[in-house]
């Protein structure tokens, strides 16, 4: 399939620049069997699910992974987006301005003994680098990152990050540190909404996938089948695997909160004969139309970028024409798009 088949027009004014109050977003409910959709609110979610349904969430926590500093000794501005901690003091990162950040280049973030010093170790494609990070005082680098770093809001949010983003760009159940972008479908859920779901007999469990470059890297090929995704780290604990396996055995509906949760569940099932078992490692699974889903019975997700791997995944689950028709209606109805935007429930 061609990438151009996954396009739609969106006015810039509908790209959400700030989040609504958590739990107040609009919700487009897409019914695959009926080939139709209706407009509701995220607060209606408990009434849209059934007792016995299982929702699976991604409990990864976003790191304030955007560092702003200056090259040493020239003083030129440097922006660093930490993608992943490799081993020891080495990290994968995106650097700007990339053309000036050759191996051996140094930069500094912050002042005083707690400042973080960067050295470029090696250069890779599309602006990626392997870098070395150390604190001037020899202390813990991750503590310094937490103090100095900015929340890595997506580039289509045309404003600096704010103090409030440190809380709002996390899910309420975020636990496992490691993501460089939020698993945004979960941003809509509140403790009260989760409690109401539980009271109605909807079960919940969690997995972990650390959102990295693979999730947000653009598709750069015309034929989507040729696209590859950088590996991302996941973990499905024994307890969560047991809960999911029971739901599979019972034939109950499993609803993934987000595309990262979807990719984790389907990756693990693919490796274990269709069943979810305890597992941990990396996945590069790219889901596109024609994919055989073995776990997913429903999907809560945001509205995604045109021609993105996330939109392609939703189209694989619900059908390209139906999804794009629903997207066009969402545009017409004034929905807010992308990370801080409204939500879609596909059943």
N, C-alpha and C positions, 0 to 999 in steps of 0.2 A: 504494500500500500504506500501511496505517496504522502509525504508530510503535509502537502498542501490540502489534503483531504481533512485535516484536523484544525481548520482555521475558522475564526469567527471575528466579527467586528465588535469592538467595545469602545465606547466613548471614554476618554481619559478621566472624565468627571466621575465615573463609576468605579474607579480603582480606589478602594478604601485606604485613606491615609491615617486614620486613627480608629481604634477599636470602639465598638459600642459597649454599653454596660454588659458585662458577661451574662449570658442567658437571655438576651433580648433580641437576638438576630432573627431574621426571616429564614424560613426553611422551605425549599422547593422539594416536594415529595414526588419522586419519579417511580411509577409502577411499570416494571418491565413487561409483565404479562399483558397488562391492558394497553400498553403503548401510550400512556397518558401521564399527566402530572397535575398537581394541584399546589396551591400556595398556602402555607401555614407558618407557624412560628416554632423556633427551637423549643420553646416551653411546652409545645404539644407533643414532644417526643415520647413521653411515657404512654400516651394514649395511642400512639402509632405502632408501638411494639406490643408483644404478647407475653404473658407469663410463660416461662420456659425458654424464651429467647436468651441468647448469651451475647453480650457485647464485650469486645476485646479492645483494650486501649493500649497505646504506646506510652510507657511511663518515663521515656527519656527526658532529661532536663537540658535546657539550652545553656550553653556556656557563653559568657560575655566575650565572644571570640574576636571582636573587631578591635584592633589596636591602632592607635594613631600616634605617630612619632616623627623622628627626623633621622636622616642619614648621617652617619658619622664617618668623616668629619665635615662633609659639605653643608649640612644643615637643611638639605632639601626635604620636603614633606614626604612621608611614607605612610601608606595604609596597608595593614596586614590583616587578612582574614585567616584565622587558624582553622584548618579543615580537620585535622586529626593528629593526636599524639601517637608517634610511632614507637620509639623505644629510647630510654634514657632522656637526653635533652633535645632529641630531634622531633620535629613536627612537619606535617604537610601543610602548606599554606598557599594562599593566593596573595600576590604582592602588587601594589600599584605605587609608582609607575613601573610596570613590569620590565620595560626595555632597559631601565637603568639598574635593575637589581640582579646583577650578574653574580656568579659564585665568588665568594670572598667579600662581597659588599656587607657593610655593617650598618646597623641602625640602633636607635635607643628610644625606649618608650618610658615616659615618666621621668621624675627627677629624684635625686637623693639616693640613699643606699638601697632603697627598695625598687629602683628602676630596673627594667628588663632590657637586656642587651641581646640583639639579634645578629646572627651571621648567616648569610646564604651559603648553603652547602652544595646544592646542585640544582640544576634548572631542568624543567620539564615542559610539556606542551601546554598551550592555552593559559599561560601565566602562572602555572603552578610551580612551586619551589619546595625543596626540602630545606628546612632552616634549623638552626640551633638556637635555643633560648636559654639564657642564664640570668640570674639576678645578680646585681652588682655586689650585694652583701652575702651571696651564697645561699640565700634562703629559698623557700619553696616557690617555684615559678607559678604554680596554679593559684596560690593565694594572691600573688601579685596580679595575675590575669583577672581574678575576680574583682580586685580593687581598681585596676586601671582600665579594664576592658569596657567596650560598649556592646549593647545588645545588637546582634547582626541582623537588623531589619533588612528585608529584601530591597533591591535597588529601585523598584517601582514605588516604594514609599519615599516620597520626595521631601523628607524632613530629617533633621538629626534625631537620634534616639533621645528619649526623655527618661527621667528617673522612674516614671510609672511603667515604662516598658519592661523593666526588670521583673515585674510581677505579672503584667498583662500578657507578655509574650512567653508565658509558661502555662502549661495546663495546671489545674488545681491538684492533680495527682502526680506531677513531675517528681521523679525520685533519682534516677540513675543519670549522673552527669555525663555529657558526651556529645550533644547535638549542636550543630552550628546553624540550625534553623528549627523553628518550632514544628512539631507535628500538629498542624493548624486546625484540623477537624476537632481536636479535643479542646481548643480554646473556647468553644461554645458551652462546655459543660460546667455546671456549678455544683457545689456540694448538695444544695437542695434538690437539684434536678437528678443527681445520682441517687439520692436518698429516695426520691419518688419512684424512680425506676426500680430500685430494690424492693420497695413496698408493694409494687405491682407484680413482683415475681420475676423480674428481669435480672438474670444473673450477670455478674461482671468479673472479668479477670484481666491480667495485664501481661504484656510481653515488652521487650525492649528492642528498639532499633534506633541507633544513633544516626540522626539525619546528617548526611555529609554531602560531598560534591555530587555523588551519584544521583541524588534526588533532584537537585536543581540545575544540573548541567544541561545546556540546551542540546536538542537533537540537531546535528550538523550534517546529516545526510538526507538525500531526497527520498530514498526508500527506507521506511522506518525499520524494516527487518534487519537492516545493517547497523542499527544503532546499538551501542554497548554502554552499559552503566558501570561506573566505578564501584568497587565493592564497598559495602557498608556493614558495620558490625551489628550483630543481633544476638539476643539470648531469649530462649523460652525455658523457663524454670520447670522443674518436675511438677510442682503444684499446678501451675498454669496449664501445662501440657495435659495433665490428668483431667482438669476441668473441661478443656476443649475436646479431648478425646471422648469424654462421656457424652457431651452434646452431639458429637458426630455419631456415636453409637446409637443414641436415642433418636436421631433424625431431627434434632431441634435446630432452629435457625441460628446461625452464627453471624453476627453483624460486626464488621470491622470498623473501628473509628479511625479513619484515615488510610491513605494509600500506603504509608510505611507499614502499618499493621497488616494490611492486605498482603504486601510483598513478603513479609516475614512468615505469615501463616502459610501462604502458598509455596514458599521456598522450602519450608520444613516438610510440608506434606509431599512435595515432589521428591524429596530425598528418602521418604519413609513409606512408600507405597500408598500414598493418599491419606495417611493418618498423621496427626500431629503428635510428636513425641518430644521429650526434653532434648534440646539441641542448643548449640552456640557456635558462632563462627562468623563468616562473612557471606553476603549474598550479592550477586550482580544481576538478579532476576529482572528482566524487562518484560512486562506484561503488555501485549498488544492484541488486537482482534485476531481470533482464532485460538487464543489461549484456553486450555481446559481448566476451569476452576474446580478445585476439589474440596475447598473449605467454605468459601464465601457464600453466605446466603443473603447478605445485605451490606450496604456501605454508607456510612456517614462521612461526608467529605465537603471540602470547600469548592468554590468555583476556581478553575485553574487557568493558567496562561494558555493562549493559543499555541498550537504546535508543540506542546510540552509532553514529556513522557507521562506526567500525571494525568493530563486530559486523555491521552491514548489509553491509559489503564482504565479509566472510567468508561470509555467507549468500548473497550474489550468486554466489560462486565454487562453493560446495558444496551449496547448497540450504538454505532457511530451516528446514524441519522437521528435516532431518538434523542440522544444526548445533545447533539448540536441544535436540534429544534428546540429543546428545553432551554438551552443556553440563550438562544436568540429571544425566546419569550422572557427569560429572566432579565435580559438587557432591556427589553421593551417595558418591563414592569418596574424597572429602576432598582434591581438588586445591586448590592455592593459586592465587588469582586476581590478575589485573592486573599492573602493571609489574614487580614483584619476584616474581611467581608462576611457575607452571609453563607448559609450552608445548604447542602443538598443531601437528602436521604434517598438512596436507591434501594428498592425492595423488589 
